[in-house]
Amino acid sequence: MARVFTPILILLLVLATTHAAVVRQFPPFERQQQQLIENPNLRVAQRADEQTYRLPNNTEPLEYNIDLTTNVHDGTTEFQGTVTITVKVLETSSDIVVHARQLAILGATIRKSDAAESTAVALDIVEDKEREFLHLSALGLTFEEDSIWLVTIKYTGNLRLDNGGFYLSRYTDETGATKYLATTQFESTDARHAFPCYDEPAKRAIFTITIHHDPSYNAISNMPVDVAKSSPGVTAFQPTVKMPSYLVAFIVSEFVSSEGELNGLPQRVFSRKGTEHEQEWALTTGMLVEKRLSGYFGVPFALPKLDQAAIPDFAAGAMENWGLATYREEYLLYNVENSTTNTQTNIATIEAHEDAHMWFGDLVAIEWWSYLWLKEGFATLFENLAVDLAYPEWDIFQTFHTGSYQSAMISDGNPSVRPMTYYVEKPSDISLLYDSIAYAKAGSVLDMWRHALTNTVFQQGLHNYLVEKAYSAANETDLFNAIALAARELNYEVPALVDDMMTSWTRQGGLPLLTVERNYNNGSFTVKQEQYTNNKDAKGDKTWYVPVNYALQSNPDFRRTEATHYLHKDQELSINDTALKSDDWLILNKQSTGYYRINYDTQNWQLISNGLADRPHKIHPRNRAQLIDDAYRFATSGRLSHNVLLQLLTYLPQETQYAPWSTVNSVISVFNRYLSGDEAYENFQFYVAALVSEQFDKFGVNDQSGEQHLVKFTRNAVINVACLAGLKSCLDETNAKLQALIKYGTPIEPNLQTPVYCNGLKQADDTTFDFVYDKLMQSNNQAERRLLISALGCAQNEKQLEKYVSSSIDTNNQLRTQERYTLLTPTYSRGSVGLNVCIDFLLNNWEKYAQLNAGFGGVNPLYSDILGMSSYVVNDGQRAKLQELIDAVKDSDYVPATLQASVDTNVEANMAWLASNRGPIISWVTSFRNGSPALTASVLAMALCLFVAMFF
């Protein structure tokens, strides 16, 4: 399943956090998730008084025959179903247990499968609502080992309205009429809502599906239509291969499609009528990505067709149903005229993510949700690698670095973070595993080993794994054995057992901090490891098998990323290199493919800073980005002087690449959030303006045709930093574009809409604000709607923002269900005005807001937004105002008892950040503005380097 792109899902793990009064050094709004407490990885034995949520292993499914009837065409939610399960008995038993959720069971019968004239026997049904079990038995009937039975269950249910299970979605067609469709979202435990089943990932079976529907509608599913068994209003599908229940999918709708074929595989893209012209990019990319993936794995796609469908109401980003992947509309539909490069990139990467699942998760399932990373980590890696193979000119791994890689490190810096392999049982606990550890960290760790062991060994290992475990379920040991086999097959020497190396990363949470100390007299250096924590005082004793390589100023070759040395879980590595001169910079971890942070001695940091000022492009852009990120983390956690970070950034007038500017944008935005009310704020803005002015002048605010892909992204980051710095040219030019749209209908270039709308709204009058607000309400383009929802929160006028956030609970407007709880986050995160407006709004409307539909498995929006707002509280006045809201809601059923402690932890962390960081930052930028001799000399040296670079 693709990453979920809503603020509420980002906060899912907050529910499972143990809230202690521990002051952490990084502000809460930087952390994408707070993590679960680390537990043993293996299945925990049940105590006598505990109930397991796992099905008993006394029987297993071989085949399902599912017959469903729906009248969704007129909005009816009730559906009827009959499922016949072919069950094999593994141990002699008195009952058969399957899952069911929110279904009315009308009756069940059983008969022997091998007796042609066997009589069906009525089954007694005992429902366990808590565990969602159906216990099926019959008096005097024993199910003997190795016998096979046919269990038939008749039931009714209702299409859900929370985007989970078998659910109802609606949209407005081109004539203004409301249209309905029925679709599915089964991962992780919702197949049981559509039909009783063995709803566990390792319980594979064959599914034969028939759907009865209005003849004006069509139905699609995992497999092609069985034409001989279908008729108007009845769509039958060919039997599937053996597959888990959560990958079953079907859609009943009026959707239309485009089709194509490449690599011998027919593919189609489905969406609502009127969007056919927006299907081409997804279709083309889907065909190309599938070819690259099947070629990389050396394993062909397993099914006879592959469909992708865009769903109007969809809680997740996308879902990898085998042969029928489903998506939010904004992640599948691309309009050549007005869609952005960001939308284009999202479609490619998310489609690649789902296509990768067709091998990792579908062809090879996971034994249990403990190994969620074993499919999501690979999907995260290949959403980038497959796109890199399909569109190498995009340089997509720069976005991977500033997205998955850096965000995972933030989450993994929590000392109580869970490991990648982590056992849970309850459906509610399973849903909490969909976090940055399963996705971003796992993808980063897998990418680290792809580089460290070489792509050749890694690729052969994946081939071995997929061939060995096809149509079955796997655990992490199966993967590690397959990679070890590949190393032997290719005669590639590894420094330790592959299982030992890789389990040091999968079975313990956290990440390493490497500390490098140089001997400048003989060219040697030592590397020590310890556990990195966001709070440097929270010590950990974990160690890892860490792959290492390095580049020197005299040999700045960042191309070969294979590991040349390893830290073997011991504390220190010594390296002698006679080529390392005393005035050379030394940089470990070429292209930042290794998943760890690196701190150098002060002299080497200075040499790196000098090197960046002199010849920045000698250092790989991913390394430049990570040097900035590491220096920022170390400075704000007390490991490094702020002077080092702030001096390091003075090379930025020469920076042209996306990853460094994206990182800078994040760092400067955090500083700005804390310092924007400071009496010396102008000095900070002066410093930022000095960093960004030159590149803003080069990039400008006009989109250029024929530019390299990432230039579009880089321009937006530069504009954001420039407008934040208060550059008059930035504010004037972005506002002018918005006014030209309003007054003359001059379109804003798609790729510039985000910064233009946001910065243009910051000082907008009511006419401008209402124009953008009305544009949101009238838009039928989901990507545009998401952009406008974010942009409207940029406004800084109280009445405008009051109108905006109040629309979240106005059921008469055009906001979609999944949009209503997304309006507050972009408002309170943009400054104190928006924060105060959101608090006041909830004080007056908290109960109504709490009743918004948060989607399947979602956290209550009232709780998530209060917790989110606490992350932006940076003074006593804001804290008192928020406390008034907490006092009003804390005894309600909508928030947990831990709300106060959670809020206090976040606010105290923010206050601690200010106490530690405000002084040195303001002192340095004030000296910079006043032209202190040391800083002036540094800036002059930088200018001289720029001058020299122009002629040599």
N, C-alpha and C positions, 0 to 999 in steps of 0.2 A: 504494500500500500504506500502510496506516495506520502511525502511529508504533508502535514496539515498546515495550511497557511492562514489560520485564524488566531487572533490573540488569545482566545479562550483555550484552544488546544495547546498553545504554548505554555499555558499555566497549569496544565493537567497535573504535573508532578508535585505541585505545591501542596496538594491534598495529602501526599504521603510523606511530607517532610516532618521530621521531628524538630519542633520549634524550641530551640534553646536560646538563652540570652547571650549569644556569642557574637561579638562585633567582628564582622568580616571587612576586609579592606577594599573590596570592590562593590560599588553601588549595585543595589538589586536590579536596577533597570538595565544593567549590562548583561545580567545572567539570563540566558534563554530558558533555563529550567532550574528548579531546585530538585535534588535527586533523592532517590530512595536510600534508606540505610542499607549498608552492605550485609548480605546474608550468604550462607553457604550456597553453592551453586547446584548441588545435587538435590534430587527430590527428597524432601524432608519426611521422615517417617511420621505417620499420623499417630497422635496420642489416642488412647482408648476413648477419650471423651470428645474427640474431634471427628468431623465428617469430611471426607474427601470430596472434592468437586470433580474428580476424574471419574470417568466411566469405568466400571469393572471390566477386566480383560477376559471375561468368560465367553464372550461372543464377538464377532466382527462382521461388518457388512461386506457383501460381495457386489451387490447391485441394487440400485433404486429404480423403480418405475414411478414417476411422479405425474399426476394428472391434476391440473389447476384450472379453475374457472374464475374469470374476473370481468366485471362490467365497468372497468375504469373509464371507459369512453365518456360516461356521463357523470363522473366524479364519485361513483359508488365506491366505498372503501371495503365492503365485505367481499371476501373471496372464499371459495370452497376448494377443498383438496382431498385427494386420495393418494397415499403413498404405499407402495408394496416394496418391502425391503427383503432381499435375499440374504439370510443370516446364516453364517457358519458358526457352529458351537465349538469352542476351543476347550472348554472344560465342562463336564456334566453339571447342569445347573437347573434350578427350579424356576428361574425367571430370566427375562431379557430386559435390559435397561437401555433406553435411548433418551435423547434430549428433546424437549419441546418448550417453546416460550410463547406466551400470550396466544395460545390456540385453544379452541373449544373442541375437545376430543369427543366425537360422536360414537365411536366404537372401534374395536380392533378384533381381528381374527387371525388365526395361524393355521397353516397346513404344511405337510411334508412336501418338499420340492421334488422328490424323486418318485412320488406316487401319483400317477396320472389321474386317478379317480379319488384322490384323498379328499376327505371332508374337512371343510374349514371349521375350526373350533373357536368359539368366542373366547376372548381373553379378558381376564379381570385387569383393570387398570388402576394403579395407585399412583397419584401424582405427588411428587415432592417439589413444591413450588420454590422452596429456597434454592435447591440445587438444579432445578429445572429438569428433573428426571421423570420419565414415565416407566414405572415398573410393570411389566407385562407378564402375566402368569395364568395358568389354568389348573383347576383342581385335578389332581391325579396325573398331570402331564409333566414328564421330566424330559429335558432337552439333553440328549446323550452326546458325548464328545464325538466330534467329526460329523455329526448330522447336520443337514442343511434344511432350513425352513423358510417359508414365505410368510412374512408378517405384513398384513394389510391394515392400515389405519385411516379412518375417515375423520375429517375435521373441518372446521371453519375458522377463519381469522379475519382480521381487519388490516387493510393497508395502513401502515404507520404514517405519522405526520412529522416524525423527527429525523427523517433522512437515514434511518437505520432499518435493517431487515428487508422485508418486502414492503415498499413504501410508495406513497403517492407524491407525485411532483406535478406542478402546474405552471403554465406560462400563458402569455397573451400573444395570439398570432397576429399576422399582418392586418387582419380586419378588425382587431380589437376584441375578438372572442376569446374566452378562457378555454384553454385546452388542458387535458389531463393525460398523464401517463403513469404506468406502474413500472417500477424498476427495483433493483436490489443493491444492497450493500451488506455483505455477510461477514466480512472479516471484523473481529475475530470469532465471535460466538453468536452470530445472528442468522445463520442458515436455519437454525431450529425455529425461527419465527415463521418461515415459509413452509416448512415440512418437518415432521419428526425425523430425527436422524442421529447418527453418531457424529456429533459436532466437535471433533478433535482433528488436528492437522495430520496426524499419522494414520487416521482411519480412512484409507483410500478405497474407492469403489467406482463402479461404472454407473452413470446416471443417464436414464432415458426419460425425456421430458416431453409432455404434451400440454399445450395451453389452449383453452377455449376463450374466445374474446369476440368482440363485435367485428363483423366482417370488414368494416371501414378501417380497422386498425391492423397493424402487423406486429409480429413477434419475432424477436431474435434471441439467441442463446449462445452457449459456448460452441456448439457444433452447427454444421449446416442443416438446413431444413430437410426432413425426410419427405420428399415430394409425394411419394406414393401413399403415405399415410395422412397427408394434409388435405384440407379442403377450406373453402371460405369460412372464416370464423374458427377454424381448428388448425393450429400449427403444431406439427410433430417434428421432433428433432432426432437426428441420428444419435446413437449411443456415444457417450464420451469414452475416452480412455480412463483408466483408473486415476482418480483425483480426489483431493480432500473436499469436504462439503463446503468450506468457506469460499472456494473458488467457483462455485456454481453461480451463474447469473442468467437473468432473463429480463427483457424489456418489452412491454406492450405499449405501443404508441402509434403516432402518425409520422414517425421520423422518416426522413429521406436520406439517401446515401450517395456517395461517390465511390468508385471502385477502381482498382488497378492491380497489377501483378508484377512482382519482381522476385527473382530467385526461386521461381516455381511456386510462390505462395500468393494466393489471392488475398487482397486486403480491401476493407471498406471502412469509410468514416461516416457515421450516422449523426444526425442532428435534426432539430426542428425545421419545418418548412420555412423557406426564406433565408436560410443561412448556407445554402448549397455552395455559394461562391466563396465561403470562408473555410471550406474543407480541404482545399488543395494542399496547403502547406503541411498539415498533419498527415495527409495521405502520402505525400512525397517523402517526408521525413520518416514516417513509419516504415515504408518499404526499404529505404536506404539503411536505416538503423538496424532493422532485422537482418539484412544481408551482412552488415558489419559484425553483429553479434554472433550469428551462426558461423561465420567465418572465423572469428576469434576463438570460439569455443570448440570448433571442429565437430559440432553436434547440430544437426538440422532442427528447425522448429518442428514440434511433434504433432501438431494438429493440421487438418486440411485447409483451414482458413484462419484469418486474424482480423477481427473487427475492433474498431475504437468508437465509442459513443459519447457525445457531449450531453450532460444532464443539466437541466435548468436549476434544480435544487440538489446540491451535493455537498455533504459536510466535509468530506476528506478532499485532498487534492486530486487523487485519482485512485483507481483500484485495479489490480492485476488479474481480474477474472480470466481464466485460461481461455483464450480464443475470443473473448469479448471484454476488453478493458473499458472501464468507464471513467469519465473525467468531469470536472467542472467545465462549463462552457469556456471560461476564460483561459483554460489550459489546453484547449483543442482547436478553437476557432480563431482563424487569423485573417484579418481584412487587409489586403495589400495596400489600400489607400490610407487607412487611418490607424492600423495597429502599430504598436511600438516594437523596436528591436528587443526590448525586454520581454514582451509577449511572445515574439518569435522564438526567443531563447528558451523561455519557460516551456513552451510547447515541445520544443525539441528535447530538452533535458527530462521533462516529466514523462514524455512518451518513451524515451530511452529507459527511464527508470522502470516503467511498467513492462516494457518489452524484456528487459533483463530478468524480471520476475518470471517470465515464461519458462526460464531455465532454473533460476534460483528461487524456489518456493513452489513452482508449479510442477515442472518435470521432476525436480528433487524437492520434496516437502521437508519440513522440519519435524523432528520427533515430538517436540513440545514447544510451547511458547517461550520457554527458557532460552531457546536458540533463535529468538526473533531476529537478532543481528545477523544470523547466518543467511537470511534472505534480504533484509533491509540494508545491511552493510554493503552487500554486493550490488544491490540496486542503486544505492547512492554512489558507489564507485563507478558503475557502468553508465549512469545517467550522464557522467562526464566523459568517461573513456570512449563510449560508443559515439557520442557527439564529436569528440576529438577525432575519431577515425572517420566519421562522416563529413565533418566540416573542420579540417585541421587549421584553416586560416582564422578561425574564431579565437584560438588560444583560450579555450574554455576553462582550463585548469586555474587560470587566474581567478575566475569567479568561484571555483571550488575552494580555493585557498581562503578567500575572504568570507566565504559563506560557511560551508560545512566544517572546514579545518579549524578556523579560528573560533567559531561558536562552540565547537566541541570542547576545545581547551578551556573555555570559560566554565562550562558545566562541570568538566572533569576536575576543576580545581577545588571543588567542594570536598573536604576531607572525608565526608560520609557518603560519597557518591557510590552508586551501585556498580557492580561489574557488568561487563557485556553479557555474560552468561549468568542468568539469575532466575531462580525458580519461584513461580507463583502458581496459584490454582484458580482463585475466584475470577469470574469474568470482569468484575470491577478492577481487580488487581492486574489482570492481563492488559486491560486498556491503558494502564499507567506505564507499560513497557514501551509504548510508542513515543520515544523521547530522543534527545540528541545522542544518547549513548548507543541506542540500537541503530540509528541512522548515521549521524555525522561522525561520531567517534569510530564506529565500526568501519565506515567507508574510508576514513583516514588511516586507520590501522592496516586495513587490507592494502591500501595504496602504498603504505610504507613498505610492506613486505614485497609488493610487486616490484618496487625499485630495489630494495635491499638484496633480494635473491635473484634479481634480473627478471625482466618481463618474460623471457623464454621459459624459465623454470615455473614461474607463476602460471603462465598460460597452459603449459602442459599439465600442471597440477589440477587446474580447473577442468580440463578435458577428462582427466582420470576420474575426478570426483563425479562429474555429470554422467559419465558412462557407467561407472560402478553403481551409482545410487539411483539411476533413472527409474521412474515410476514407483519409487519407494520413499522412505523418510530417512533423514540423516541427522547426525549430531556433529559437534565441532571436531571430534576425533576423526571422523570419516574424512573431513576436509584436510586435516593436518597429515593424515596418512597418505592421502592422494598427492599432496605437495612433496612429502618426503620421498614417495615413489618416483615422482618426476625428477627430483634431484639425483636419485640413483640412476634413473634411465639416461639422464643427460650428463652423468659423471660430474655433477656439480657438488663441490665440497661445502658442507654447511658446518658451522662451528660447534653445534650441539644438536641434540635431538630436536627435530622440528616441533614435536608436541610440547617439549619443555619451553622452547623459545616462544611459541605462540600462546600457550596457556598462561604465560606470565602477563600477557596483555588481556586475555579474555576472562580470567577467573579472579581478577582483582581490579577494583576501581582505581581511578586516578591516572596520572601521567608523570613522567620523569622531568626533573629539572637537572640539566647538565651544567656544571660549573667548570669553566676552562681557566686554567692558570698557566701562563707562559713563562719560560725561562728565556729571557731575551739575549742571553749570552751564548747559548749553544743551539738554539732552534728547536728545543724540545718543549712539550706542553703536556699537562695532565688533564684528564677529564674525570670528574667525579659525578656520581648521580645520587639524587635523593628524590623523595616524592615532592612534586610541586603542589602547593596549596595557595589559593587566592589570599588567604591570611597567612603570612609567613610564620606566625607564631603557632599555627596549628601543625605540629610536626607529625610526619608519618614515617613508617619504617619500611615501606615497600620498595622493592627494586625489580628491575626488568632486564630481559635480554634486549640491549639497545644497539641497533645498527648505526654505524658512524661513518661518515666520510667528510672531506673538507677541501676547501679551495684557498689559495694564497694570492696575495696581490701580484706577486711575480709570475703566477700561473693561474689566472682567473678563469679556469675551465669548469663551468658548472654543468656540462652536458652529461657526463657519466655519473649516474646516481646509485650505482651498486655500492653496497657496504664494503669498505676496505678494512674496517676494524669493528669489533664488538665489545661492549661492556657485558661481561658474562654474569650478570646479577651480582657481581662484586662491586665494591665501592669506587674503584679507581682504574683508569687506563692511562698508560704512559706512551707517548709517541715521540719519536725523534725524527726530525726532517731537516736535513742540512740545507735544503732549499729555502727554508723559512728564515728570512732575514729579520733583523731586529726592527726595521722600519716598515715591514710588510704587515698589512692587516691579515688576520686569520678568521675565516668564517666556516663553521661546521654546518653540516646538513645541507648539501647542495639542493637547490630548488625547494628547500623546506619540505621534503617528502617524508622525513622522519617525524613522528608524532611526539614531539617534546619541545620544551623551551630551553634556551641556552643563555647563560649569563657569563660574560667575559670579565677579565680583570680590567681595571679602569684604563690602563694604557692601551689595551687592544680596542676598547670602545672608542677611544680617541682616534686611533688609527683608522677604524671603520668610518668614523665621522669625517675625518680628513679625506678618506678615499671616496666617500659619497660626494663631498664638495668638489673633489678634483675630477673624478671620472665615474659618475654614478652608474652608467650603463655597463661598466665592467662587472657589476654585481647583478645577478639574476633578479628580475622584478619580484618574484615570489620571496626571495631572500630579503630584498629591500623592504617589502611589506612586513615580513616577520620580524626583522630587526626593529622596526617601528613599534609593532605590537608588543614584542617582548620588553623593549625599553620602557614602554608605557606601563605594562603590568609590573615590572620591577620597581619603577619609580613610585608608583602609587601604592605599592605594598611595602615600601621601605627597604627594598633590596638594592636600590641604585639611586644615585643622586638625580633629582629632577633636572639639574643642569645638563646631564648627559643626554636626556631625552630632548629637551628643548633646543640644545645645540645641534643634535642629530637632525632635527627637522629643518634646519636652515638650508639644507641642500635642495629643498623642494622647488625653488624656482627653476630647476633643471629637470624636474620629474615629469614624465609624459605618460606613464603607464597606469593601467587601471588598479591593479592590486595595491600598490602603495597609496594612491589617492583615496581609494575606498577605505583603507585602514586609517589614513589621516582624517578622513571625514568622520569616522566613528570616534576617534580620539578627541578631535576638536569639538564635536557635538556634545560629548560627555563633559568636557571642561566647560563648555558654554552653559550647559544646564546648571552647573553649580555656581558659576561665576557671573551669570548675566545680571544679577542684582547687586554685584559688588561695587563699591565706590571707585575701585580702580579698573572697572570693566573696560574702559576705553583703551587702557594700556594692553589688555589682552587682545582686543580687536585690532589694535595697531600691529601687534606681532603677527596675528593670523593674516592680516592684509599683506604684510611683507612676504609671507610664505606663498600666497596664492595669486597675487596680482599679475605676475608675469605670465603664468599659465592661463589665467582667466582671459587675458588679452589674446593669447594664441588660440584657445579653444572657442572663445566667444559664445554667443547664445543663438547661433544659427546652425541648423543641421546642414551637413554637406554630403552630397551624393558621392558614392564611391569610397567612403572612408572605411578603414578597417573596423571590424565588428565592435571591438571593445572601446573604440574611440567614443561611440555614442554613450556608453556607460561612464567613461572617464569624464566627459564633458559635464554630465549631470552632477558628478561628485564635486568637480571643480566649481561649478555654479553654486552648489549648496554651501561650500566653504566660503566662497567669495561673498555671497549675500549675507551669510552669518557674520562675516567680518565687517559688514556694513559698507562694502564698496558701493559707492553711489552709482557707478556705471552698471553694476550687477542689478541693483534694485530698480533702477530706471528702465533698463532694457527688458527685464522680465515683465515688469508691470506694463510696459508699452505693448508687448505682445498680447497680454490679456485684454487690454483696452481695445486693441485693434480687432480682436475677435468680437468683442461686445458691440463696438460702434460700427464696424465695417464688414463684419463677417469673415475677416481674414483668418484662415485656419492656423492654429498653432501646430508646428511640425510635431508629429506624433511622439518622437523621441524626446521632445522638450516639454511635453505637457506637464510632467510631474513637477519640475522646478518652477515653471512659469505659473501654473495654477497656485502652488503653495506660496511662493514669494509674492505673487500678485495679490493674493488674498490677505496678506498680513496687514496691509493698510487700506483695505478695500472699503468703499462706501456701500450702502445697502443695495444699491442698484447692481454693483458688481457681484456682491455676495449672492443676491437672489438669482442672478443669471446662472451662476455655477450650481446653486442649489436646485434650481428648476431643471438644469441640464441633467443632473443626477437622476431626478425623479422621472424624467422622460426617456432616459437612455435605455436601450434594449441590448446594449453591448456589455457583457459582464466584466470584461477587462477594463473598459472605460469606467464603469460604475465603481469598481474597486479603487481606481485611481482617484476619482472624484470624492469618494468617501474619505480617503486619506487627506486629500487636499483641503477639503472644507474645514478640517480640524486645525489648519494653519491660521485661520482668522484670529484676530486679536481683539475683536469687538465683543463685549459681553452680550449684547442683545442678539447679535448674529449667532453667537455660539449657543445661546439659550434656545433659540429657534431650532438650531441644528440638533442638539442632543435631545430635545423634546420630541423630535420626529421619530425617535427610536420606539416610542410607545404609542404613536398615533397610527392605529390600525387602518385608517382610511387612506393613507398615502401609498406610494408605489414601492416602498422598500420591501425586499424579499425577506423571508423568514430568517435566513442565515446571515442577513446583513444587519439586522436590528441591533444585535449585541456587539457590533464592530465600530459603532460611531464614537463611543467615549474614548477609546484608546488613543486615536490620533488627535483628540482634543486635549486631554489632560497631559499628554506627553509633549505638547508643543509650548509649554510655558505656564507661568503662574495664573494668567487670566483663564486659560482653559481648565486648569486644575480646579480653581475656585468655582467656576461655572458647573463643572461636573459634580463637585461635592454638593453644591446647593440644589442641583437638579435631583440628585438621589435623596437628599434630605426630604424633599417634597414628594418624591415619586418612587421611593425605594421598593415598596411592595409590588407595584405594577411592573416595575422594571425586573424584579426578581422572577416574575411569572413569564418572562420571555422564553421562548423555546430555544434552549442552548444546543440542540442537536443531540444525536445519539452519543451517549457517553460523555456529554459535555459537562463542565463545571457550571454551577449556577452563575449567571452573568453578574449578579449583584456581588457575590463573593469575589469573583475574579477581578472585577473592576476596582473594588475597594482595595484589594491587595495590590493591584497594579498601580493605583494612585499613591499608595504609601511609598512606592519606589521613587516617586518624584517629589516627595516632601523634603525640603531642604532648609526650612526655618521654623521657628517656634509658632508663628502665626498660622502657617499651613498645618502644622501638627495639631494645634488646638481645634482648627476647623474640621479636620478629618476625624478627630476624636468625637466630636459632636455627632457625626454620622454613625460612627461605630457604636456609640451608646444607644442610638435609636434602633439599630438592627441586630445587636448582638444576641438578644434573646429570641430571635425569630428562628423559624425552621429553615431559612434559606442560607444561613451561614454556619460553619462549624464552630465548636467551642474554642478552637485554636485561633480564631480570627484576631483577637487582641494581641496574642503573643507573636503571631506572624507579622502583623503591622508594626509592632514595636521593634522587632528584629530588623525590618527593612529601614525604618526611620533612624534607628540608632546607627545602623551601618552608614547611612548617608551623612549623619552628623559626624561620625568618626572620620569619614572620608574628607570632609571639609576641614576638620581639625588638623589632619595630617598633611593635606595637599594644598590647601588654599594659600598659605603663607609662602612656601617656596616658589609656587607658580607665579603668583603676583609679584614677588620680589624680582624674579628673573625677567619677566616681560616688562616690568617698570624700568629695570636697568637697560633692557634692550631699547626701549623707546627713548630713554634719556641719553643713549649712546655711551654706555660705560666703555672705558678704553679696551677691555678685553673683548667685549662683544663687537665693538666697532672694528677692531683688528680682524676678528673672525669674519665679519660681513665683507670687509674689504678683500680679505683673502679669497672668499667665495666669488666675489665679483671679478677678481683677477683671474681665477680659474675659468670663469665663464668667458672672459675675454680671450684667454689663451686657447680655449677649446674651439673658438670660432675660426682660428687660423692654423691649427695643427691637427 
